């Protein structure tokens, strides 16, 4: 069976609800206040089955200007609209606004229904038909059929059903292969079952037992039951009006404007890049940083208009811009939206979401405009290339590309293939797959090269920098996992040499500047003079009038060159002193077999300050092995 959503639109008291009741036998005015006042206040729902396997879920919207926000919530997901015009009144203010809203929200097809034909003469009906046709010229309903009916007598209803069946054959079924998305338009409780939400399933399918998430709050819950048109089903599919019983969430935690989606798949956003079509009927220009109300699917959220170019948008103009939202919502590429003013309430325009997770854009950014143009009308390869390039040093994953472009993973892979083979895009991380543009890669490589050279300039005694230290100098907005591919290319281009845990420059050898050669010589002399009890690092700094870091660099260089021995972090020995003590210790152990700390002190005459570090040093050098409080020669 083909499932489609049919919605009403039109001025108050033009007979929308009566028409739905005449078609389906269902009165969509369910509230006591609606019955008392004779007007629709909330969204109403019904269903209609036609021969040929067609089933329409019907959304009846209020026509009063005070309830336009509710009407907008009902338009989301419509496949077909019935624009209702009373034959005795003709085109009225809400007829105009509802038509504009439907057009802005991307409704493509519809039927114009002239109700109350029984209240007018045939000549008058002909005049109204001509007026409506003239008014609709240039709109999406310009060529739509116009059917006159009487909801009281049923006259014209068979012809209307025939037109519905004909148009239904031209409409594609909503996407069943995409993840499900159910914007919530109503929440209530059922005794013994708990929370129930209703909405039009925009894509995919939702099944009993499925783990789901309610955004923007991020509430995790489970589908306990699904109803379609009042009947229990195991699975609801795109295009159906559904009632979903949710387990694990209180009805007070859910409201109209929330959306039910697969758990952990989607992320909300606080900014969207869009194409906005500003209505020619707008009363004044739309200025940069103006505040509007954004309506999409079933929610409404305050938004600030950020124009990329210029300070104002004139009525009738269209432009790319960013909408910064007052609170997080779920928007996806291709989602239609409407913007309205606060006071007086009026529809300003609408359009399509192009990028639901954009970076902060600079005004008058040529790169941003090129990306949005490619997203809107460019080829897949251009769209993906620009998405990668606009991610700058951060990089972008395939999942982010899906979320920001609306393209499937297969389409993205096909677009990436020539970009990767041509070197325009580089894959930096295997899982999840993350990509960088070639310019961003070159910039990061240059940054690492500069950091390597800067470190070695500041540390002339070092032959290189540790890999972990260099990795930590990748910009914070980049991923540390980029380090491996960057270093591999630096090595391939002979810009660096990776030597175990050290990265150094080709041809680089640690050494001392001519002006510091004397300091190194004085250091060797001080160590040799101290012999068995040399001065500590702090004592050397005071004696040689230099900084601890400077002295440590020189001492470490002497150790690498075999001109000193590092016994402890702040204790260095002349090589001859260590060799002499080593020989004494080895001779003693060959003769006695073991030695205690007291024995070692008597053997060398050293104080505990030097004696213990030396014993531990000889353990590390694998001359000795400690057994309790004694040491013996290590065998082999």
HELIX and SHEET records of a PDB file:
HELIX    1   1 UNK A   16  UNK A   24  1                                   9    
HELIX    2   2 UNK A   32  UNK A   37  1                                   6    
HELIX    3   3 UNK A   65  UNK A   67  5                                   3    
HELIX    4   4 UNK A   68  UNK A   75  1                                   8    
HELIX    5   5 UNK A   93  UNK A  104  1                                  12    
HELIX    6   6 UNK A  117  UNK A  119  5                                   3    
HELIX    7   7 UNK A  122  UNK A  136  1                                  15    
HELIX    8   8 UNK A  157  UNK A  168  1                                  12    
HELIX    9   9 UNK A  251  UNK A  253  5                                   3    
HELIX   10  10 UNK A  366  UNK A  377  1                                  12    
HELIX   11  11 UNK A  380  UNK A  390  1                                  11    
HELIX   12  12 UNK A  398  UNK A  405  1                                   8    
HELIX   13  13 UNK A  409  UNK A  421  1                                  13    
HELIX   14  14 UNK A  438  UNK A  458  1                                  21    
HELIX   15  15 UNK A  467  UNK A  471  1                                   5    
HELIX   16  16 UNK A  482  UNK A  492  1                                  11    
HELIX   17  17 UNK A  514  UNK A  516  5                                   3    
HELIX   18  18 UNK A  517  UNK A  530  1                                  14    
HELIX   19  19 UNK A  531  UNK A  533  5                                   3    
HELIX   20  20 UNK A  537  UNK A  544  1                                   8    
HELIX   21  21 UNK A  548  UNK A  560  1                                  13    
HELIX   22  22 UNK A  575  UNK A  592  1                                  18    
HELIX   23  23 UNK A  597  UNK A  604  1                                   8    
HELIX   24  24 UNK A  608  UNK A  620  1                                  13    
SHEET    1   A 6 UNK A  44  UNK A  50  0                                        
SHEET    2   A 6 UNK A  54  UNK A  60 -1                                        
SHEET    3   A 6 UNK A   2  UNK A  10  1                                        
SHEET    4   A 6 UNK A  80  UNK A  86  1                                        
SHEET    5   A 6 UNK A 110  UNK A 115  1                                        
SHEET    6   A 6 UNK A 146  UNK A 148  1                                        
SHEET    1   B 7 UNK A 186  UNK A 190  0                                        
SHEET    2   B 7 UNK A 194  UNK A 203 -1                                        
SHEET    3   B 7 UNK A 181  UNK A 183 -1                                        
SHEET    4   B 7 UNK A 259  UNK A 262 -1                                        
SHEET    5   B 7 UNK A 211  UNK A 215 -1                                        
SHEET    6   B 7 UNK A 219  UNK A 228 -1                                        
SHEET    7   B 7 UNK A 231  UNK A 233 -1                                        
SHEET    1   C 3 UNK A 186  UNK A 190  0                                        
SHEET    2   C 3 UNK A 194  UNK A 203 -1                                        
SHEET    3   C 3 UNK A 241  UNK A 247 -1                                        
SHEET    1   D 2 UNK A 205  UNK A 207  0                                        
SHEET    2   D 2 UNK A 235  UNK A 237 -1                                        
SHEET    1   E 7 UNK A 269  UNK A 278  0                                        
SHEET    2   E 7 UNK A 318  UNK A 329 -1                                        
SHEET    3   E 7 UNK A 299  UNK A 307 -1                                        
SHEET    4   E 7 UNK A 291  UNK A 296 -1                                        
SHEET    5   E 7 UNK A 336  UNK A 340 -1                                        
SHEET    6   E 7 UNK A 347  UNK A 355 -1                                        
SHEET    7   E 7 UNK A 269  UNK A 278 -1                                        
SHEET    1   F 2 UNK A 286  UNK A 287  0                                        
SHEET    2   F 2 UNK A 312  UNK A 313 -1                                        
SHEET    1   G 3 UNK A 396  UNK A 397  0                                        
SHEET    2   G 3 UNK A 434  UNK A 437 -1                                        
SHEET    3   G 3 UNK A 425  UNK A 429 -1                                        
SHEET    1   H 3 UNK A 465  UNK A 466  0                                        
SHEET    2   H 3 UNK A 502  UNK A 504 -1                                        
SHEET    3   H 3 UNK A 497  UNK A 499 -1                                        
SHEET    1   I 2 UNK A 565  UNK A 568  0                                        
SHEET    2   I 2 UNK A 571  UNK A 573 -1                                        
SHEET    1   J 3 UNK A 595  UNK A 596  0                                        
SHEET    2   J 3 UNK A 630  UNK A 633 -1                                        
SHEET    3   J 3 UNK A 624  UNK A 627 -1                                        
END                                                                             
